[in-house]
Amino acid sequence: MDDPYATVEVRNPNDRDAVFTMKMTFKDAHGATMITHTAQVPVPAKGTATDRAAIAGIGTGRVDQIARCEVNPRATADW
């Protein structure tokens, strides 16, 4: 709990390296957004990369209120 985080894997099915914009949204049990994490993730051609999202920004004692994390199923290729 000292350094809470979540990870997401981004896959690149293309034949060339790309940078993808990925978005994760952490919500409480009522569906209210607690924090949103957006990152640009460089991914090699036909490869994968992992992004680590720090969730400490929601404040001490509130991390245990996260009920779910929603990740956009498709990251946007920024090339």
N, CA, C and O atoms as a CHARMM CRD file, in Angstrom:
* protein
*
  316
    1    1 MET  N      0.81000  -1.20300   0.00000 PROA 1      0.00000
    2    1 MET  CA     0.00000   0.00000   0.00000 PROA 1      0.00000
    3    1 MET  C      0.85400   1.26800   0.00000 PROA 1      0.00000
    4    1 MET  O      0.32200   2.36600  -0.16800 PROA 1      0.00000
    5    2 ASP  N      2.18000   1.13100   0.18700 PROA 2      0.00000
    6    2 ASP  CA     3.04500   2.30900   0.17900 PROA 2      0.00000
    7    2 ASP  C      3.19600   2.90000  -1.21300 PROA 2      0.00000
    8    2 ASP  O      3.39300   4.10600  -1.35700 PROA 2      0.00000
    9    3 ASP  N      3.10700   2.06300  -2.23800 PROA 3      0.00000
   10    3 ASP  CA     3.29400   2.50700  -3.62000 PROA 3      0.00000
   11    3 ASP  C      2.29200   1.78500  -4.52100 PROA 3      0.00000
   12    3 ASP  O      2.69100   0.97900  -5.36100 PROA 3      0.00000
   13    4 PRO  N      0.98800   2.06500  -4.35700 PROA 4      0.00000
   14    4 PRO  CA    -0.01400   1.33600  -5.14000 PROA 4      0.00000
   15    4 PRO  C      0.07600   1.67600  -6.63100 PROA 4      0.00000
   16    4 PRO  O      0.29800   2.82400  -7.01600 PROA 4      0.00000
   17    5 TYR  N     -0.10500   0.64300  -7.45200 PROA 5      0.00000
   18    5 TYR  CA    -0.05500   0.83800  -8.90200 PROA 5      0.00000
   19    5 TYR  C     -0.84500  -0.25500  -9.59700 PROA 5      0.00000
   20    5 TYR  O     -1.19200  -1.27400  -9.00000 PROA 5      0.00000
   21    6 ALA  N     -1.11700  -0.02500 -10.85500 PROA 6      0.00000
   22    6 ALA  CA    -1.74300  -1.01300 -11.72600 PROA 6      0.00000
   23    6 ALA  C     -0.89400  -1.07500 -12.99200 PROA 6      0.00000
   24    6 ALA  O     -0.20500  -0.11300 -13.33200 PROA 6      0.00000
   25    7 THR  N     -0.94600  -2.18300 -13.67100 PROA 7      0.00000
   26    7 THR  CA    -0.21300  -2.29700 -14.93300 PROA 7      0.00000
   27    7 THR  C     -1.18400  -2.67900 -16.04900 PROA 7      0.00000
   28    7 THR  O     -2.20300  -3.33200 -15.82600 PROA 7      0.00000
   29    8 VAL  N     -0.83100  -2.25100 -17.24200 PROA 8      0.00000
   30    8 VAL  CA    -1.61000  -2.60500 -18.42200 PROA 8      0.00000
   31    8 VAL  C     -0.63600  -2.94500 -19.53800 PROA 8      0.00000
   32    8 VAL  O      0.40300  -2.30200 -19.68800 PROA 8      0.00000
   33    9 GLU  N     -0.97900  -3.95200 -20.31100 PROA 9      0.00000
   34    9 GLU  CA    -0.13800  -4.36000 -21.43000 PROA 9      0.00000
   35    9 GLU  C     -0.74800  -3.82000 -22.72800 PROA 9      0.00000
   36    9 GLU  O     -1.94900  -3.95200 -22.96500 PROA 9      0.00000
   37   10 VAL  N      0.08500  -3.22100 -23.54700 PROA 10     0.00000
   38   10 VAL  CA    -0.34900  -2.67800 -24.83900 PROA 10     0.00000
   39   10 VAL  C      0.31900  -3.50600 -25.92700 PROA 10     0.00000
   40   10 VAL  O      1.53600  -3.68700 -25.91400 PROA 10     0.00000
   41   11 ARG  N     -0.47400  -4.00800 -26.87100 PROA 11     0.00000
   42   11 ARG  CA     0.05100  -4.81100 -27.98000 PROA 11     0.00000
   43   11 ARG  C      0.01600  -4.01100 -29.27600 PROA 11     0.00000
   44   11 ARG  O     -0.91900  -3.25600 -29.53900 PROA 11     0.00000
   45   12 ASN  N      1.05900  -4.19800 -30.07500 PROA 12     0.00000
   46   12 ASN  CA     1.14400  -3.53900 -31.37300 PROA 12     0.00000
   47   12 ASN  C      1.11600  -4.61200 -32.46700 PROA 12     0.00000
   48   12 ASN  O      2.10900  -5.31400 -32.65500 PROA 12     0.00000
   49   13 PRO  N     -0.00100  -4.75200 -33.19100 PROA 13     0.00000
   50   13 PRO  CA    -0.09500  -5.76600 -34.24100 PROA 13     0.00000
   51   13 PRO  C      0.51800  -5.31100 -35.56700 PROA 13     0.00000
   52   13 PRO  O      0.55700  -6.07700 -36.53000 PROA 13     0.00000
   53   14 ASN  N      0.98700  -4.08200 -35.61400 PROA 14     0.00000
   54   14 ASN  CA     1.47800  -3.49400 -36.86400 PROA 14     0.00000
   55   14 ASN  C      2.90500  -3.92900 -37.18900 PROA 14     0.00000
   56   14 ASN  O      3.61100  -4.48000 -36.34400 PROA 14     0.00000
   57   15 ASP  N      3.30700  -3.67400 -38.41000 PROA 15     0.00000
   58   15 ASP  CA     4.63500  -4.04600 -38.88700 PROA 15     0.00000
   59   15 ASP  C      5.70600  -3.00800 -38.58600 PROA 15     0.00000
   60   15 ASP  O      6.85300  -3.18000 -38.99800 PROA 15     0.00000
   61   16 ARG  N      5.36900  -1.95200 -37.88900 PROA 16     0.00000
   62   16 ARG  CA     6.37200  -0.94500 -37.52800 PROA 16     0.00000
   63   16 ARG  C      6.15800  -0.47500 -36.09000 PROA 16     0.00000
   64   16 ARG  O      5.06000  -0.58100 -35.54400 PROA 16     0.00000
   65   17 ASP  N      7.21000   0.03600 -35.50000 PROA 17     0.00000
   66   17 ASP  CA     7.14200   0.56100 -34.13900 PROA 17     0.00000
   67   17 ASP  C      6.11700   1.69400 -34.08100 PROA 17     0.00000
   68   17 ASP  O      5.91700   2.41400 -35.05900 PROA 17     0.00000
   69   18 ALA  N      5.47900   1.84000 -32.93700 PROA 18     0.00000
   70   18 ALA  CA     4.47500   2.90200 -32.78600 PROA 18     0.00000
   71   18 ALA  C      4.39400   3.34200 -31.33200 PROA 18     0.00000
   72   18 ALA  O      4.84300   2.64500 -30.42200 PROA 18     0.00000
   73   19 VAL  N      3.81100   4.51200 -31.14300 PROA 19     0.00000
   74   19 VAL  CA     3.50600   5.02100 -29.80400 PROA 19     0.00000
   75   19 VAL  C      1.98500   5.03900 -29.69400 PROA 19     0.00000
   76   19 VAL  O      1.29300   5.59100 -30.54900 PROA 19     0.00000
   77   20 PHE  N      1.47900   4.42600 -28.62900 PROA 20     0.00000
   78   20 PHE  CA     0.03900   4.33400 -28.42000 PROA 20     0.00000
   79   20 PHE  C     -0.35800   5.14100 -27.19500 PROA 20     0.00000
   80   20 PHE  O      0.35500   5.14000 -26.19200 PROA 20     0.00000
   81   21 THR  N     -1.49200   5.83100 -27.27200 PROA 21     0.00000
   82   21 THR  CA    -2.05000   6.50200 -26.11000 PROA 21     0.00000
   83   21 THR  C     -3.04700   5.54800 -25.46000 PROA 21     0.00000
   84   21 THR  O     -4.00400   5.09900 -26.09200 PROA 21     0.00000
   85   22 MET  N     -2.80200   5.24800 -24.18900 PROA 22     0.00000
   86   22 MET  CA    -3.58600   4.29500 -23.43300 PROA 22     0.00000
   87   22 MET  C     -4.27300   5.03800 -22.27900 PROA 22     0.00000
   88   22 MET  O     -3.70200   5.96600 -21.70500 PROA 22     0.00000
   89   23 LYS  N     -5.51000   4.62200 -21.94300 PROA 23     0.00000
   90   23 LYS  CA    -6.25100   5.28400 -20.86400 PROA 23     0.00000
   91   23 LYS  C     -6.85300   4.24200 -19.92500 PROA 23     0.00000
   92   23 LYS  O     -7.48800   3.28100 -20.36000 PROA 23     0.00000
   93   24 MET  N     -6.63500   4.45900 -18.60400 PROA 24     0.00000
   94   24 MET  CA    -7.21000   3.62000 -17.55400 PROA 24     0.00000
   95   24 MET  C     -8.02400   4.52800 -16.63300 PROA 24     0.00000
   96   24 MET  O     -7.59800   5.63900 -16.31700 PROA 24     0.00000
   97   25 THR  N     -9.19700   4.05200 -16.20400 PROA 25     0.00000
   98   25 THR  CA   -10.03300   4.81700 -15.28900 PROA 25     0.00000
   99   25 THR  C    -10.35400   3.95000 -14.07900 PROA 25     0.00000
  100   25 THR  O    -10.87700   2.84500 -14.22300 PROA 25     0.00000
  101   26 PHE  N    -10.04300   4.44900 -12.89600 PROA 26     0.00000
  102   26 PHE  CA   -10.31800   3.73100 -11.65100 PROA 26     0.00000
  103   26 PHE  C    -11.60500   4.29000 -11.04900 PROA 26     0.00000
  104   26 PHE  O    -11.76000   5.50200 -10.89500 PROA 26     0.00000
  105   27 LYS  N    -12.54200   3.36700 -10.70700 PROA 27     0.00000
  106   27 LYS  CA   -13.85600   3.78600 -10.20600 PROA 27     0.00000
  107   27 LYS  C    -14.16200   3.13900  -8.86200 PROA 27     0.00000
  108   27 LYS  O    -13.65200   2.06900  -8.53200 PROA 27     0.00000
  109   28 ASP  N    -15.01000   3.82000  -8.09600 PROA 28     0.00000
  110   28 ASP  CA   -15.44200   3.25500  -6.82200 PROA 28     0.00000
  111   28 ASP  C    -16.67500   2.37500  -7.04100 PROA 28     0.00000
  112   28 ASP  O    -17.11700   2.19000  -8.17400 PROA 28     0.00000
  113   29 ALA  N    -17.22300   1.83600  -5.95600 PROA 29     0.00000
  114   29 ALA  CA   -18.36100   0.91200  -6.05100 PROA 29     0.00000
  115   29 ALA  C    -19.61800   1.56300  -6.62200 PROA 29     0.00000
  116   29 ALA  O    -20.51100   0.86300  -7.09700 PROA 29     0.00000
  117   30 HSD  N    -19.69800   2.88600  -6.58200 PROA 30     0.00000
  118   30 HSD  CA   -20.85600   3.60200  -7.11300 PROA 30     0.00000
  119   30 HSD  C    -20.66700   4.02500  -8.56500 PROA 30     0.00000
  120   30 HSD  O    -21.56100   4.61900  -9.16800 PROA 30     0.00000
  121   31 GLY  N    -19.49300   3.71500  -9.12300 PROA 31     0.00000
  122   31 GLY  CA   -19.21300   4.07500 -10.51100 PROA 31     0.00000
  123   31 GLY  C    -18.58900   5.44400 -10.68300 PROA 31     0.00000
  124   31 GLY  O    -18.36700   5.88800 -11.80900 PROA 31     0.00000
  125   32 ALA  N    -18.30200   6.11800  -9.57900 PROA 32     0.00000
  126   32 ALA  CA   -17.67800   7.43900  -9.65500 PROA 32     0.00000
  127   32 ALA  C    -16.19200   7.29100  -9.97900 PROA 32     0.00000
  128   32 ALA  O    -15.51100   6.43000  -9.42200 PROA 32     0.00000
  129   33 THR  N    -15.70400   8.12500 -10.86900 PROA 33     0.00000
  130   33 THR  CA   -14.29500   8.10100 -11.23900 PROA 33     0.00000
  131   33 THR  C    -13.45400   8.65700 -10.10500 PROA 33     0.00000
  132   33 THR  O    -13.70700   9.75300  -9.60500 PROA 33     0.00000
  133   34 MET  N    -12.45300   7.89100  -9.70800 PROA 34     0.00000
  134   34 MET  CA   -11.54600   8.32200  -8.63700 PROA 34     0.00000
  135   34 MET  C    -10.27000   8.91500  -9.22000 PROA 34     0.00000
  136   34 MET  O     -9.75000   9.90800  -8.71100 PROA 34     0.00000
  137   35 ILE  N     -9.76800   8.30400 -10.28600 PROA 35     0.00000
  138   35 ILE  CA    -8.56600   8.80500 -10.95200 PROA 35     0.00000
  139   35 ILE  C     -8.53900   8.24900 -12.36800 PROA 35     0.00000
  140   35 ILE  O     -9.00700   7.14000 -12.62300 PROA 35     0.00000
  141   36 THR  N     -7.98900   9.02700 -13.27800 PROA 36     0.00000
  142   36 THR  CA    -7.80300   8.59700 -14.66200 PROA 36     0.00000
  143   36 THR  C     -6.32500   8.69200 -14.98000 PROA 36     0.00000
  144   36 THR  O     -5.67100   9.68400 -14.66000 PROA 36     0.00000
  145   37 HSD  N     -5.80700   7.65900 -15.60900 PROA 37     0.00000
  146   37 HSD  CA    -4.39300   7.61900 -15.99400 PROA 37     0.00000
  147   37 HSD  C     -4.32100   7.48500 -17.50500 PROA 37     0.00000
  148   37 HSD  O     -4.88900   6.55800 -18.08200 PROA 37     0.00000
  149   38 THR  N     -3.62600   8.41000 -18.13700 PROA 38     0.00000
  150   38 THR  CA    -3.39400   8.36300 -19.57800 PROA 38     0.00000
  151   38 THR  C     -1.89300   8.39900 -19.79700 PROA 38     0.00000
  152   38 THR  O     -1.18300   9.17500 -19.15800 PROA 38     0.00000
  153   39 ALA  N     -1.41400   7.55700 -20.70000 PROA 39     0.00000
  154   39 ALA  CA     0.02400   7.50900 -20.96800 PROA 39     0.00000
  155   39 ALA  C      0.27300   7.19600 -22.42800 PROA 39     0.00000
  156   39 ALA  O     -0.52400   6.52600 -23.08400 PROA 39     0.00000
  157   40 GLN  N      1.39400   7.69400 -22.92400 PROA 40     0.00000
  158   40 GLN  CA     1.85400   7.32300 -24.25700 PROA 40     0.00000
  159   40 GLN  C      2.87100   6.21100 -24.07200 PROA 40     0.00000
  160   40 GLN  O      3.86000   6.36700 -23.35600 PROA 40     0.00000
  161   41 VAL  N      2.61400   5.09100 -24.72600 PROA 41     0.00000
  162   41 VAL  CA     3.42400   3.89000 -24.54100 PROA 41     0.00000
  163   41 VAL  C      4.07300   3.50400 -25.87400 PROA 41     0.00000
  164   41 VAL  O      3.36300   3.15500 -26.81600 PROA 41     0.00000
  165   42 PRO  N      5.41600   3.55800 -25.97400 PROA 42     0.00000
  166   42 PRO  CA     6.07200   3.09400 -27.18300 PROA 42     0.00000
  167   42 PRO  C      6.07400   1.56500 -27.21900 PROA 42     0.00000
  168   42 PRO  O      6.43100   0.91200 -26.23900 PROA 42     0.00000
  169   43 VAL  N      5.67000   1.00400 -28.36500 PROA 43     0.00000
  170   43 VAL  CA     5.57500  -0.44800 -28.49900 PROA 43     0.00000
  171   43 VAL  C      6.26100  -0.86400 -29.80200 PROA 43     0.00000
  172   43 VAL  O      5.97500  -0.29800 -30.85700 PROA 43     0.00000
  173   44 PRO  N      7.16300  -1.84500 -29.73800 PROA 44     0.00000
  174   44 PRO  CA     7.83200  -2.28800 -30.96600 PROA 44     0.00000
  175   44 PRO  C      6.86400  -2.99900 -31.91300 PROA 44     0.00000
  176   44 PRO  O      5.81200  -3.47900 -31.48900 PROA 44     0.00000
  177   45 ALA  N      7.21800  -3.06000 -33.16900 PROA 45     0.00000
  178   45 ALA  CA     6.41400  -3.74800 -34.17800 PROA 45     0.00000
  179   45 ALA  C      6.16000  -5.18600 -33.73900 PROA 45     0.00000
  180   45 ALA  O      7.07500  -5.88200 -33.29800 PROA 45     0.00000
  181   46 LYS  N      4.90300  -5.62500 -33.86600 PROA 46     0.00000
  182   46 LYS  CA     4.48700  -6.98500 -33.50600 PROA 46     0.00000
  183   46 LYS  C      4.84100  -7.34400 -32.06400 PROA 46     0.00000
  184   46 LYS  O      4.97700  -8.52300 -31.73700 PROA 46     0.00000
  185   47 GLY  N      4.99100  -6.33200 -31.19400 PROA 47     0.00000
  186   47 GLY  CA     5.40900  -6.58200 -29.81800 PROA 47     0.00000
  187   47 GLY  C      4.42200  -6.07100 -28.79600 PROA 47     0.00000
  188   47 GLY  O      3.31300  -5.65100 -29.12700 PROA 47     0.00000
  189   48 THR  N      4.84800  -6.11600 -27.54100 PROA 48     0.00000
  190   48 THR  CA     4.04600  -5.62100 -26.43600 PROA 48     0.00000
  191   48 THR  C      4.90800  -4.74800 -25.52200 PROA 48     0.00000
  192   48 THR  O      6.13500  -4.84900 -25.51700 PROA 48     0.00000
  193   49 ALA  N      4.24500  -3.90100 -24.76000 PROA 49     0.00000
  194   49 ALA  CA     4.91200  -3.07300 -23.75300 PROA 49     0.00000
  195   49 ALA  C      3.95400  -2.94100 -22.57400 PROA 49     0.00000
  196   49 ALA  O      2.73600  -3.03800 -22.72700 PROA 49     0.00000
  197   50 THR  N      4.52600  -2.72000 -21.40700 PROA 50     0.00000
  198   50 THR  CA     3.72400  -2.59100 -20.18500 PROA 50     0.00000
  199   50 THR  C      3.85300  -1.18000 -19.63300 PROA 50     0.00000
  200   50 THR  O      4.94700  -0.61800 -19.58700 PROA 50     0.00000
  201   51 ASP  N      2.72900  -0.61500 -19.21700 PROA 51     0.00000
  202   51 ASP  CA     2.73100   0.69200 -18.57000 PROA 51     0.00000
  203   51 ASP  C      2.32700   0.50600 -17.11600 PROA 51     0.00000
  204   51 ASP  O      1.38700  -0.22900 -16.81400 PROA 51     0.00000
  205   52 ARG  N      3.03100   1.16700 -16.23100 PROA 52     0.00000
  206   52 ARG  CA     2.72600   1.12400 -14.79700 PROA 52     0.00000
  207   52 ARG  C      2.05400   2.44000 -14.41500 PROA 52     0.00000
  208   52 ARG  O      2.62400   3.51600 -14.59500 PROA 52     0.00000
  209   53 ALA  N      0.84100   2.34000 -13.89000 PROA 53     0.00000
  210   53 ALA  CA     0.06800   3.51300 -13.50200 PROA 53     0.00000
  211   53 ALA  C      0.07300   3.65300 -11.98900 PROA 53     0.00000
  212   53 ALA  O     -0.49800   2.82200 -11.28300 PROA 53     0.00000
  213   54 ALA  N      0.71300   4.69800 -11.49300 PROA 54     0.00000
  214   54 ALA  CA     0.69000   4.96800 -10.05900 PROA 54     0.00000
  215   54 ALA  C     -0.69800   5.45700  -9.67800 PROA 54     0.00000
  216   54 ALA  O     -1.24700   6.34200 -10.33300 PROA 54     0.00000
  217   55 ILE  N     -1.26500   4.89100  -8.63300 PROA 55     0.00000
  218   55 ILE  CA    -2.59900   5.30900  -8.20500 PROA 55     0.00000
  219   55 ILE  C     -2.56900   5.97400  -6.83800 PROA 55     0.00000
  220   55 ILE  O     -3.60900   6.15000  -6.20400 PROA 55     0.00000
  221   56 ALA  N     -1.39400   6.33800  -6.39100 PROA 56     0.00000
  222   56 ALA  CA    -1.25800   7.01000  -5.09800 PROA 56     0.00000
  223   56 ALA  C     -1.89700   8.39200  -5.11100 PROA 56     0.00000
  224   56 ALA  O     -2.19800   8.94300  -4.05300 PROA 56     0.00000
  225   57 GLY  N     -2.10600   8.95500  -6.29200 PROA 57     0.00000
  226   57 GLY  CA    -2.65200  10.30400  -6.40600 PROA 57     0.00000
  227   57 GLY  C     -4.07200  10.45700  -5.89400 PROA 57     0.00000
  228   57 GLY  O     -4.56000  11.58300  -5.79800 PROA 57     0.00000
  229   58 ILE  N     -4.75600   9.36500  -5.55900 PROA 58     0.00000
  230   58 ILE  CA    -6.12700   9.49100  -5.07300 PROA 58     0.00000
  231   58 ILE  C     -6.18900   9.75500  -3.58000 PROA 58     0.00000
  232   58 ILE  O     -7.26700   9.97400  -3.02800 PROA 58     0.00000
  233   59 GLY  N     -5.06100   9.73400  -2.94000 PROA 59     0.00000
  234   59 GLY  CA    -5.04200  10.08200  -1.51500 PROA 59     0.00000
  235   59 GLY  C     -4.93000   8.89000  -0.59900 PROA 59     0.00000
  236   59 GLY  O     -5.45600   7.81300  -0.88200 PROA 59     0.00000
  237   60 THR  N     -4.25500   9.09200   0.47500 PROA 60     0.00000
  238   60 THR  CA    -4.05000   8.05600   1.47100 PROA 60     0.00000
  239   60 THR  C     -5.38200   7.57700   2.02700 PROA 60     0.00000
  240   60 THR  O     -6.25500   8.38100   2.35300 PROA 60     0.00000
  241   61 GLY  N     -5.53000   6.27500   2.12900 PROA 61     0.00000
  242   61 GLY  CA    -6.73700   5.71000   2.71000 PROA 61     0.00000
  243   61 GLY  C     -7.87300   5.50300   1.73500 PROA 61     0.00000
  244   61 GLY  O     -8.89500   4.91900   2.09700 PROA 61     0.00000
  245   62 ARG  N     -7.72200   5.96200   0.52200 PROA 62     0.00000
  246   62 ARG  CA    -8.80700   5.80600  -0.45500 PROA 62     0.00000
  247   62 ARG  C     -8.53000   4.72300  -1.47100 PROA 62     0.00000
  248   62 ARG  O     -9.42300   4.35100  -2.23200 PROA 62     0.00000
  249   63 VAL  N     -7.31100   4.20600  -1.50200 PROA 63     0.00000
  250   63 VAL  CA    -6.96600   3.16800  -2.47200 PROA 63     0.00000
  251   63 VAL  C     -7.88000   1.96000  -2.30900 PROA 63     0.00000
  252   63 VAL  O     -8.27300   1.34800  -3.30300 PROA 63     0.00000
  253   64 ASP  N     -8.22000   1.60900  -1.08200 PROA 64     0.00000
  254   64 ASP  CA    -9.07100   0.44600  -0.85200 PROA 64     0.00000
  255   64 ASP  C    -10.51700   0.67900  -1.29900 PROA 64     0.00000
  256   64 ASP  O    -11.32200  -0.25200  -1.26300 PROA 64     0.00000
  257   65 GLN  N    -10.86100   1.89000  -1.71500 PROA 65     0.00000
  258   65 GLN  CA   -12.20100   2.17900  -2.22100 PROA 65     0.00000
  259   65 GLN  C    -12.33000   1.91400  -3.72200 PROA 65     0.00000
  260   65 GLN  O    -13.43000   1.98800  -4.27000 PROA 65     0.00000
  261   66 ILE  N    -11.22100   1.60900  -4.38400 PROA 66     0.00000
  262   66 ILE  CA   -11.28300   1.30000  -5.81300 PROA 66     0.00000
  263   66 ILE  C    -12.00500  -0.03300  -5.98400 PROA 66     0.00000
  264   66 ILE  O    -11.61000  -1.04400  -5.40300 PROA 66     0.00000
  265   67 ALA  N    -13.05700  -0.02400  -6.78000 PROA 67     0.00000
  266   67 ALA  CA   -13.84500  -1.22600  -7.02200 PROA 67     0.00000
  267   67 ALA  C    -13.50300  -1.86200  -8.36000 PROA 67     0.00000
  268   67 ALA  O    -13.57900  -3.08100  -8.51600 PROA 67     0.00000
  269   68 ARG  N    -13.12200  -1.02000  -9.33400 PROA 68     0.00000
  270   68 ARG  CA   -12.78400  -1.57800 -10.65200 PROA 68     0.00000
  271   68 ARG  C    -11.93100  -0.59400 -11.43500 PROA 68     0.00000
  272   68 ARG  O    -11.84900   0.59500 -11.12500 PROA 68     0.00000
  273   69 CYS  N    -11.31200  -1.13600 -12.44300 PROA 69     0.00000
  274   69 CYS  CA   -10.49000  -0.35500 -13.35800 PROA 69     0.00000
  275   69 CYS  C    -10.99100  -0.63100 -14.76100 PROA 69     0.00000
  276   69 CYS  O    -11.10900  -1.78700 -15.16700 PROA 69     0.00000
  277   70 GLU  N    -11.28200   0.41400 -15.49600 PROA 70     0.00000
  278   70 GLU  CA   -11.71800   0.27500 -16.88200 PROA 70     0.00000
  279   70 GLU  C    -10.58200   0.72900 -17.78800 PROA 70     0.00000
  280   70 GLU  O    -10.01500   1.80600 -17.60400 PROA 70     0.00000
  281   71 VAL  N    -10.26400  -0.10000 -18.75700 PROA 71     0.00000
  282   71 VAL  CA    -9.20900   0.21100 -19.71800 PROA 71     0.00000
  283   71 VAL  C     -9.84100   0.24200 -21.09700 PROA 71     0.00000
  284   71 VAL  O    -10.58700  -0.66500 -21.46700 PROA 71     0.00000
  285   72 ASN  N     -9.54000   1.29300 -21.86000 PROA 72     0.00000
  286   72 ASN  CA   -10.03500   1.32100 -23.23500 PROA 72     0.00000
  287   72 ASN  C     -9.49400   0.08000 -23.94700 PROA 72     0.00000
  288   72 ASN  O     -8.29400  -0.18700 -23.88700 PROA 72     0.00000
  289   73 PRO  N    -10.35400  -0.67700 -24.61400 PROA 73     0.00000
  290   73 PRO  CA    -9.89400  -1.91400 -25.25500 PROA 73     0.00000
  291   73 PRO  C     -8.94300  -1.67700 -26.42900 PROA 73     0.00000
  292   73 PRO  O     -8.19400  -2.57300 -26.81800 PROA 73     0.00000
  293   74 ARG  N     -8.97700  -0.48400 -26.98100 PROA 74     0.00000
  294   74 ARG  CA    -8.08300  -0.14900 -28.09400 PROA 74     0.00000
  295   74 ARG  C     -7.35300   1.14000 -27.77300 PROA 74     0.00000
  296   74 ARG  O     -7.96800   2.17600 -27.52000 PROA 74     0.00000
  297   75 ALA  N     -6.03300   1.05900 -27.78600 PROA 75     0.00000
  298   75 ALA  CA    -5.22700   2.25600 -27.60300 PROA 75     0.00000
  299   75 ALA  C     -5.13300   2.97500 -28.94800 PROA 75     0.00000
  300   75 ALA  O     -5.18700   2.33400 -29.99800 PROA 75     0.00000
  301   76 THR  N     -4.99700   4.27500 -28.92400 PROA 76     0.00000
  302   76 THR  CA    -4.88500   5.07100 -30.14100 PROA 76     0.00000
  303   76 THR  C     -3.43100   5.11400 -30.58400 PROA 76     0.00000
  304   76 THR  O     -2.55400   5.47300 -29.79800 PROA 76     0.00000
  305   77 ALA  N     -3.17000   4.75700 -31.82100 PROA 77     0.00000
  306   77 ALA  CA    -1.80300   4.81000 -32.35300 PROA 77     0.00000
  307   77 ALA  C     -1.46300   6.25900 -32.70400 PROA 77     0.00000
  308   77 ALA  O     -2.14600   6.88900 -33.51100 PROA 77     0.00000
  309   78 ASP  N     -0.41000   6.77200 -32.09400 PROA 78     0.00000
  310   78 ASP  CA     0.02600   8.15100 -32.36600 PROA 78     0.00000
  311   78 ASP  C      1.14800   8.20100 -33.39100 PROA 78     0.00000
  312   78 ASP  O      1.48300   9.26800 -33.90600 PROA 78     0.00000
  313   79 TRP  N      1.71600   7.06300 -33.67700 PROA 79     0.00000
  314   79 TRP  CA     2.82300   6.88500 -34.60400 PROA 79     0.00000
  315   79 TRP  C      3.88100   7.85100 -34.26100 PROA 79     0.00000
  316   79 TRP  O      4.92300   7.88300 -34.91600 PROA 79     0.00000
